[in-house]
Amino acid sequence: MRMVTTIFLAFTLLFSSLFVNAFKAEAAMNPQRIIAEAKKFVGTPYKFGGTSPSGFDCSGFVYYTHKRVGKTLPRSSTLMFQRGTSVHKSHLRPGDLVFFSTYKKGASHVAIYIGNNLIIHATSKGVTIDNLNSAYWSSKFIGAKRII
């Protein structure tokens, strides 16, 4: 009987640990947590190569905000564009990453889609929220990825 109790307790601990870890992973990947984290930095200045609240570039901003909620991404927009599942612009969901070709061919800029055709990203104006359908951003759009 003692052995049965020991085995039962071992399985209970194992499965409760797995459940808690799965719950933590799901909570960490919640798009609303990423968006809330990103919004904390609106107004943060732009800094080429920046990956901290003292200054961000576009991929540094996306990298940092995702890392804060437990998701590790590559450091560059080009490498981020190689991750995840492609999403058509008409099927975007909050938390999706949107990519643009701005100063060179390919994914040279990345932003986080926050819903209602709005994106949050680091630009030369600092961390801002812009309309994805503005003349500038819609003309530079090259794709979107769902990574969470």
VOMAR-214587 format. One record per atom (N, C-alpha, C): atom name; residue in three letters; x, y, z. Coordinates in steps of 0.02 Angstrom, whole numbers, plus 50000, padded with zeros to 5 digits. Layout:
VOMAR-214587
(CA, ALA, (X, Y, Z))
...
***
This chain:
VOMAR-214587
(N, MET, (50041, 49941, 50000))
(CA, MET, (50000, 50000, 50000))
(C, MET, (50044, 50063, 50000))
(N, ARG, (50098, 50060, 50037))
(CA, ARG, (50144, 50116, 50040))
(C, ARG, (50174, 50131, 49971))
(N, MET, (50190, 50079, 49934))
(CA, MET, (50219, 50087, 49867))
(C, MET, (50167, 50118, 49820))
(N, VAL, (50105, 50098, 49824))
(CA, VAL, (50052, 50126, 49782))
(C, VAL, (50045, 50201, 49797))
(N, THR, (50046, 50219, 49861))
(CA, THR, (50041, 50289, 49881))
(C, THR, (50099, 50329, 49854))
(N, THR, (50158, 50302, 49858))
(CA, THR, (50218, 50336, 49832))
(C, THR, (50213, 50346, 49757))
(N, ILE, (50192, 50295, 49721))
(CA, ILE, (50185, 50301, 49648))
(C, ILE, (50132, 50353, 49631))
(N, PHE, (50076, 50351, 49668))
(CA, PHE, (50022, 50399, 49657))
(C, PHE, (50047, 50471, 49667))
(N, LEU, (50083, 50482, 49721))
(CA, LEU, (50110, 50549, 49735))
(C, LEU, (50161, 50570, 49682))
(N, ALA, (50202, 50524, 49658))
(CA, ALA, (50251, 50540, 49606))
(C, ALA, (50215, 50562, 49542))
(N, PHE, (50164, 50524, 49522))
(CA, PHE, (50126, 50542, 49462))
(C, PHE, (50090, 50609, 49471))
(N, THR, (50062, 50620, 49530))
(CA, THR, (50027, 50683, 49543))
(C, THR, (50075, 50742, 49537))
(N, LEU, (50134, 50736, 49565))
(CA, LEU, (50184, 50789, 49560))
(C, LEU, (50207, 50799, 49488))
(N, LEU, (50218, 50746, 49452))
(CA, LEU, (50240, 50751, 49383))
(C, LEU, (50188, 50786, 49340))
(N, PHE, (50126, 50763, 49344))
(CA, PHE, (50074, 50793, 49302))
(C, PHE, (50055, 50863, 49323))
(N, SER, (50057, 50878, 49387))
(CA, SER, (50042, 50946, 49408))
(C, SER, (50097, 50993, 49384))
(N, SER, (50159, 50970, 49385))
(CA, SER, (50215, 51010, 49360))
(C, SER, (50207, 51023, 49285))
(N, LEU, (50189, 50972, 49248))
(CA, LEU, (50178, 50980, 49176))
(C, LEU, (50122, 51029, 49162))
(N, PHE, (50068, 51024, 49201))
(CA, PHE, (50011, 51068, 49192))
(C, PHE, (50030, 51141, 49207))
(N, VAL, (50066, 51151, 49261))
(CA, VAL, (50087, 51219, 49279))
(C, VAL, (50133, 51248, 49226))
(N, ASN, (50181, 51208, 49201))
(CA, ASN, (50226, 51232, 49149))
(C, ASN, (50189, 51248, 49085))
(N, ALA, (50140, 51207, 49066))
(CA, ALA, (50100, 51220, 49006))
(C, ALA, (50059, 51284, 49016))
(N, PHE, (50032, 51294, 49075))
(CA, PHE, (49993, 51354, 49089))
(C, PHE, (50037, 51416, 49086))
(N, LYS, (50097, 51412, 49114))
(CA, LYS, (50143, 51469, 49111))
(C, LYS, (50162, 51485, 49039))
(N, ALA, (50176, 51434, 48999))
(CA, ALA, (50194, 51445, 48929))
(C, ALA, (50137, 51477, 48891))
(N, GLU, (50076, 51455, 48902))
(CA, GLU, (50018, 51484, 48869))
(C, GLU, (50008, 51556, 48890))
(N, ALA, (50016, 51571, 48954))
(CA, ALA, (50008, 51639, 48978))
(C, ALA, (50062, 51684, 48949))
(N, ALA, (50123, 51658, 48943))
(CA, ALA, (50178, 51698, 48916))
(C, ALA, (50167, 51714, 48843))
(N, MET, (50133, 51671, 48806))
(CA, MET, (50125, 51682, 48735))
(C, MET, (50059, 51718, 48718))
(N, ASN, (50024, 51742, 48768))
(CA, ASN, (49962, 51778, 48757))
(C, ASN, (49977, 51843, 48719))
(N, PRO, (49947, 51852, 48660))
(CA, PRO, (49961, 51912, 48620))
(C, PRO, (49946, 51977, 48658))
(N, GLN, (49895, 51976, 48700))
(CA, GLN, (49879, 52037, 48737))
(C, GLN, (49934, 52056, 48786))
(N, ARG, (49970, 52007, 48813))
(CA, ARG, (50027, 52022, 48857))
(C, ARG, (50082, 52055, 48817))
(N, ILE, (50095, 52030, 48758))
(CA, ILE, (50148, 52060, 48715))
(C, ILE, (50129, 52132, 48697))
(N, ILE, (50066, 52142, 48678))
(CA, ILE, (50043, 52209, 48659))
(C, ILE, (50047, 52256, 48719))
(N, ALA, (50025, 52233, 48777))
(CA, ALA, (50029, 52276, 48837))
(C, ALA, (50101, 52294, 48852))
(N, GLU, (50146, 52246, 48845))
(CA, GLU, (50217, 52259, 48857))
(C, GLU, (50243, 52310, 48807))
(N, ALA, (50225, 52301, 48744))
(CA, ALA, (50248, 52346, 48691))
(C, ALA, (50223, 52417, 48703))
(N, LYS, (50161, 52424, 48723))
(CA, LYS, (50132, 52491, 48733))
(C, LYS, (50167, 52530, 48789))
(N, LYS, (50199, 52495, 48835))
(CA, LYS, (50236, 52529, 48889))
(C, LYS, (50292, 52572, 48862))
(N, PHE, (50314, 52558, 48801))
(CA, PHE, (50373, 52592, 48775))
(C, PHE, (50357, 52644, 48721))
(N, VAL, (50293, 52660, 48712))
(CA, VAL, (50276, 52713, 48664))
(C, VAL, (50312, 52777, 48685))
(N, GLY, (50345, 52808, 48637))
(CA, GLY, (50384, 52868, 48651))
(C, GLY, (50458, 52856, 48664))
(N, THR, (50477, 52792, 48673))
(CA, THR, (50547, 52776, 48682))
(C, THR, (50585, 52796, 48618))
(N, PRO, (50643, 52827, 48624))
(CA, PRO, (50678, 52851, 48564))
(C, PRO, (50705, 52794, 48521))
(N, TYR, (50716, 52811, 48458))
(CA, TYR, (50747, 52764, 48411))
(C, TYR, (50822, 52765, 48422))
(N, LYS, (50851, 52705, 48417))
(CA, LYS, (50924, 52700, 48420))
(C, LYS, (50944, 52642, 48375))
(N, PHE, (50985, 52655, 48326))
(CA, PHE, (51007, 52602, 48280))
(C, PHE, (51042, 52548, 48321))
(N, GLY, (51019, 52486, 48313))
(CA, GLY, (51047, 52430, 48350))
(C, GLY, (51021, 52424, 48421))
(N, GLY, (50975, 52469, 48440))
(CA, GLY, (50951, 52471, 48509))
(C, GLY, (50905, 52413, 48527))
(N, THR, (50916, 52386, 48586))
(CA, THR, (50876, 52330, 48611))
(C, THR, (50854, 52340, 48683))
(N, SER, (50848, 52403, 48704))
(CA, SER, (50829, 52416, 48773))
(C, SER, (50787, 52479, 48777))
(N, PRO, (50755, 52490, 48834))
(CA, PRO, (50714, 52550, 48842))
(C, PRO, (50751, 52616, 48836))
(N, SER, (50817, 52614, 48833))
(CA, SER, (50854, 52676, 48821))
(C, SER, (50852, 52694, 48746))
(N, GLY, (50832, 52647, 48704))
(CA, GLY, (50825, 52659, 48632))
(C, GLY, (50819, 52593, 48595))
(N, PHE, (50772, 52591, 48547))
(CA, PHE, (50759, 52531, 48507))
(C, PHE, (50765, 52545, 48433))
(N, ASP, (50788, 52495, 48396))
(CA, ASP, (50773, 52493, 48324))
(C, ASP, (50714, 52446, 48317))
(N, CYS, (50688, 52437, 48256))
(CA, CYS, (50625, 52400, 48248))
(C, CYS, (50630, 52328, 48273))
(N, SER, (50681, 52292, 48252))
(CA, SER, (50686, 52222, 48273))
(C, SER, (50707, 52216, 48345))
(N, GLY, (50746, 52264, 48370))
(CA, GLY, (50765, 52264, 48440))
(C, GLY, (50704, 52273, 48485))
(N, PHE, (50657, 52313, 48462))
(CA, PHE, (50595, 52324, 48499))
(C, PHE, (50553, 52261, 48502))
(N, VAL, (50544, 52228, 48444))
(CA, VAL, (50504, 52166, 48441))
(C, VAL, (50539, 52111, 48481))
(N, TYR, (50604, 52106, 48473))
(CA, TYR, (50644, 52057, 48510))
(C, TYR, (50635, 52067, 48586))
(N, TYR, (50643, 52129, 48609))
(CA, TYR, (50640, 52145, 48680))
(C, TYR, (50571, 52131, 48709))
(N, THR, (50518, 52154, 48676))
(CA, THR, (50451, 52146, 48704))
(C, THR, (50432, 52072, 48708))
(N, HIS, (50451, 52034, 48658))
(CA, HIS, (50435, 51962, 48660))
(C, HIS, (50477, 51927, 48714))
(N, LYS, (50539, 51946, 48721))
(CA, LYS, (50581, 51915, 48772))
(C, LYS, (50554, 51927, 48842))
(N, ARG, (50525, 51986, 48852))
(CA, ARG, (50497, 52004, 48918))
(C, ARG, (50439, 51958, 48938))
(N, VAL, (50406, 51927, 48889))
(CA, VAL, (50351, 51882, 48905))
(C, VAL, (50369, 51809, 48892))
(N, GLY, (50434, 51795, 48883))
(CA, GLY, (50457, 51727, 48879))
(C, GLY, (50464, 51697, 48810))
(N, LYS, (50461, 51738, 48758))
(CA, LYS, (50467, 51712, 48689))
(C, LYS, (50532, 51740, 48659))
(N, THR, (50577, 51696, 48641))
(CA, THR, (50640, 51717, 48611))
(C, THR, (50634, 51716, 48535))
(N, LEU, (50651, 51772, 48505))
(CA, LEU, (50649, 51779, 48432))
(C, LEU, (50720, 51793, 48407))
(N, PRO, (50731, 51784, 48342))
(CA, PRO, (50795, 51807, 48315))
(C, PRO, (50801, 51882, 48323))
(N, ARG, (50860, 51909, 48316))
(CA, ARG, (50872, 51980, 48328))
(C, ARG, (50855, 52025, 48268))
(N, SER, (50856, 51998, 48207))
(CA, SER, (50845, 52041, 48148))
(C, SER, (50777, 52029, 48116))
(N, SER, (50751, 52080, 48082))
(CA, SER, (50687, 52073, 48048))
(C, SER, (50692, 52021, 47992))
(N, THR, (50748, 52017, 47960))
(CA, THR, (50757, 51967, 47907))
(C, THR, (50749, 51896, 47935))
(N, LEU, (50781, 51882, 47992))
(CA, LEU, (50776, 51816, 48022))
(C, LEU, (50707, 51804, 48052))
(N, MET, (50676, 51856, 48080))
(CA, MET, (50608, 51849, 48106))
(C, MET, (50560, 51829, 48051))
(N, PHE, (50571, 51858, 47992))
(CA, PHE, (50527, 51845, 47934))
(C, PHE, (50530, 51771, 47912))
(N, GLN, (50583, 51737, 47931))
(CA, GLN, (50591, 51666, 47914))
(C, GLN, (50555, 51621, 47964))
(N, ARG, (50529, 51648, 48018))
(CA, ARG, (50496, 51609, 48070))
(C, ARG, (50420, 51611, 48061))
(N, GLY, (50387, 51567, 48096))
(CA, GLY, (50314, 51569, 48101))
(C, GLY, (50277, 51547, 48039))
(N, THR, (50213, 51559, 48040))
(CA, THR, (50168, 51541, 47986))
(C, THR, (50145, 51604, 47950))
(N, SER, (50148, 51603, 47884))
(CA, SER, (50126, 51661, 47845))
(C, SER, (50051, 51673, 47856))
(N, VAL, (50033, 51737, 47860))
(CA, VAL, (49964, 51757, 47871))
(C, VAL, (49947, 51810, 47819))
(N, HIS, (49889, 51801, 47786))
(CA, HIS, (49866, 51852, 47739))
(C, HIS, (49846, 51915, 47777))
(N, LYS, (49858, 51972, 47747))
(CA, LYS, (49844, 52036, 47780))
(C, LYS, (49772, 52040, 47805))
(N, SER, (49726, 52010, 47769))
(CA, SER, (49655, 52013, 47789))
(C, SER, (49639, 51967, 47848))
(N, HIS, (49686, 51925, 47868))
(CA, HIS, (49675, 51878, 47923))
(C, HIS, (49720, 51893, 47984))
(N, LEU, (49746, 51953, 47987))
(CA, LEU, (49790, 51971, 48043))
(C, LEU, (49753, 51968, 48109))
(N, ARG, (49789, 51945, 48161))
(CA, ARG, (49764, 51945, 48229))
(C, ARG, (49814, 51982, 48273))
(N, PRO, (49790, 52013, 48326))
(CA, PRO, (49836, 52047, 48372))
(C, PRO, (49893, 52000, 48392))
(N, GLY, (49953, 52028, 48391))
(CA, GLY, (50013, 51989, 48408))
(C, GLY, (50051, 51965, 48347))
(N, ASP, (50019, 51964, 48288))
(CA, ASP, (50055, 51944, 48228))
(C, ASP, (50110, 51995, 48213))
(N, LEU, (50163, 51972, 48182))
(CA, LEU, (50217, 52017, 48160))
(C, LEU, (50204, 52036, 48088))
(N, VAL, (50213, 52099, 48073))
(CA, VAL, (50205, 52124, 48004))
(C, VAL, (50271, 52151, 47980))
(N, PHE, (50285, 52138, 47917))
(CA, PHE, (50351, 52153, 47889))
(C, PHE, (50345, 52199, 47829))
(N, PHE, (50398, 52240, 47822))
(CA, PHE, (50399, 52291, 47770))
(C, PHE, (50468, 52292, 47737))
(N, SER, (50468, 52312, 47674))
(CA, SER, (50530, 52324, 47639))
(C, SER, (50537, 52400, 47635))
(N, THR, (50581, 52428, 47676))
(CA, THR, (50586, 52501, 47680))
(C, THR, (50649, 52527, 47644))
(N, TYR, (50707, 52509, 47668))
(CA, TYR, (50768, 52537, 47639))
(C, TYR, (50808, 52487, 47598))
(N, LYS, (50788, 52425, 47599))
(CA, LYS, (50822, 52374, 47558))
(C, LYS, (50772, 52320, 47540))
(N, LYS, (50788, 52280, 47491))
(CA, LYS, (50744, 52226, 47470))
(C, LYS, (50736, 52174, 47526))
(N, GLY, (50677, 52148, 47534))
(CA, GLY, (50664, 52099, 47586))
(C, GLY, (50639, 52131, 47650))
(N, ALA, (50635, 52092, 47702))
(CA, ALA, (50608, 52116, 47767))
(C, ALA, (50660, 52159, 47802))
(N, SER, (50652, 52225, 47795))
(CA, SER, (50699, 52270, 47828))
(C, SER, (50666, 52308, 47886))
(N, HIS, (50601, 52296, 47898))
(CA, HIS, (50567, 52327, 47953))
(C, HIS, (50514, 52279, 47979))
(N, VAL, (50504, 52279, 48046))
(CA, VAL, (50455, 52235, 48077))
(C, VAL, (50415, 52275, 48129))
(N, ALA, (50352, 52256, 48135))
(CA, ALA, (50307, 52287, 48184))
(C, ALA, (50261, 52233, 48213))
(N, ILE, (50227, 52251, 48266))
(CA, ILE, (50179, 52206, 48298))
(C, ILE, (50109, 52232, 48282))
(N, TYR, (50068, 52188, 48255))
(CA, TYR, (49998, 52206, 48241))
(C, TYR, (49960, 52206, 48306))
(N, ILE, (49923, 52261, 48320))
(CA, ILE, (49887, 52265, 48384))
(C, ILE, (49811, 52266, 48374))
(N, GLY, (49788, 52259, 48313))
(CA, GLY, (49716, 52258, 48299))
(C, GLY, (49692, 52323, 48268))
(N, ASN, (49633, 52320, 48238))
(CA, ASN, (49602, 52380, 48208))
(C, ASN, (49648, 52415, 48158))
(N, ASN, (49686, 52376, 48120))
(CA, ASN, (49733, 52402, 48070))
(C, ASN, (49789, 52444, 48100))
(N, LEU, (49804, 52435, 48163))
(CA, LEU, (49857, 52472, 48196))
(C, LEU, (49917, 52428, 48209))
(N, ILE, (49976, 52458, 48205))
(CA, ILE, (50040, 52424, 48220))
(C, ILE, (50078, 52466, 48270))
(N, ILE, (50119, 52432, 48310))
(CA, ILE, (50164, 52466, 48356))
(C, ILE, (50234, 52446, 48337))
(N, HIS, (50279, 52495, 48332))
(CA, HIS, (50346, 52481, 48308))
(C, HIS, (50393, 52539, 48325))
(N, ALA, (50457, 52526, 48315))
(CA, ALA, (50508, 52578, 48325))
(C, ALA, (50527, 52605, 48257))
(N, THR, (50517, 52671, 48249))
(CA, THR, (50536, 52705, 48188))
(C, THR, (50583, 52762, 48206))
(N, SER, (50602, 52801, 48156))
(CA, SER, (50646, 52858, 48169))
(C, SER, (50613, 52907, 48218))
(N, LYS, (50547, 52903, 48226))
(CA, LYS, (50511, 52945, 48274))
(C, LYS, (50508, 52914, 48344))
(N, GLY, (50539, 52855, 48352))
(CA, GLY, (50535, 52819, 48415))
(C, GLY, (50481, 52766, 48411))
(N, VAL, (50463, 52738, 48468))
(CA, VAL, (50411, 52687, 48469))
(C, VAL, (50343, 52723, 48461))
(N, THR, (50307, 52704, 48409))
(CA, THR, (50244, 52736, 48392))
(C, THR, (50192, 52684, 48372))
(N, ILE, (50131, 52706, 48371))
(CA, ILE, (50075, 52667, 48345))
(C, ILE, (50053, 52701, 48280))
(N, ASP, (50051, 52662, 48227))
(CA, ASP, (50033, 52688, 48161))
(C, ASP, (49979, 52645, 48129))
(N, ASN, (49948, 52673, 48078))
(CA, ASN, (49897, 52637, 48041))
(C, ASN, (49931, 52596, 47986))
(N, LEU, (49918, 52531, 47987))
(CA, LEU, (49947, 52486, 47936))
(C, LEU, (49925, 52505, 47866))
(N, ASN, (49866, 52535, 47860))
(CA, ASN, (49839, 52553, 47794))
(C, ASN, (49857, 52623, 47772))
(N, SER, (49902, 52656, 47808))
(CA, SER, (49924, 52722, 47786))
(C, SER, (49959, 52714, 47718))
(N, ALA, (49962, 52767, 47681))
(CA, ALA, (49993, 52764, 47615))
(C, ALA, (50064, 52737, 47618))
(N, TYR, (50102, 52760, 47668))
(CA, TYR, (50172, 52739, 47672))
(C, TYR, (50177, 52665, 47690))
(N, TRP, (50147, 52645, 47746))
(CA, TRP, (50157, 52576, 47769))
(C, TRP, (50124, 52524, 47724))
(N, SER, (50067, 52540, 47696))
(CA, SER, (50035, 52491, 47651))
(C, SER, (50075, 52481, 47587))
(N, SER, (50111, 52533, 47566))
(CA, SER, (50152, 52526, 47505))
(C, SER, (50216, 52487, 47518))
(N, LYS, (50237, 52481, 47580))
(CA, LYS, (50298, 52445, 47598))
(C, LYS, (50286, 52375, 47625))
(N, PHE, (50223, 52358, 47638))
(CA, PHE, (50205, 52293, 47667))
(C, PHE, (50225, 52236, 47622))
(N, ILE, (50259, 52185, 47652))
(CA, ILE, (50279, 52126, 47612))
(C, ILE, (50253, 52060, 47641))
(N, GLY, (50225, 52062, 47702))
(CA, GLY, (50199, 52000, 47730))
(C, GLY, (50191, 52003, 47805))
(N, ALA, (50159, 51949, 47830))
(CA, ALA, (50148, 51944, 47902))
(C, ALA, (50159, 51873, 47924))
(N, LYS, (50178, 51864, 47987))
(CA, LYS, (50190, 51798, 48015))
(C, LYS, (50157, 51793, 48083))
(N, ARG, (50131, 51734, 48097))
(CA, ARG, (50104, 51718, 48163))
(C, ARG, (50155, 51674, 48196))
(N, ILE, (50181, 51698, 48251))
(CA, ILE, (50234, 51660, 48286))
(C, ILE, (50211, 51634, 48353))
(N, ILE, (50152, 51656, 48376))
(CA, ILE, (50127, 51632, 48441))
(C, ILE, (50060, 51599, 48432))
***
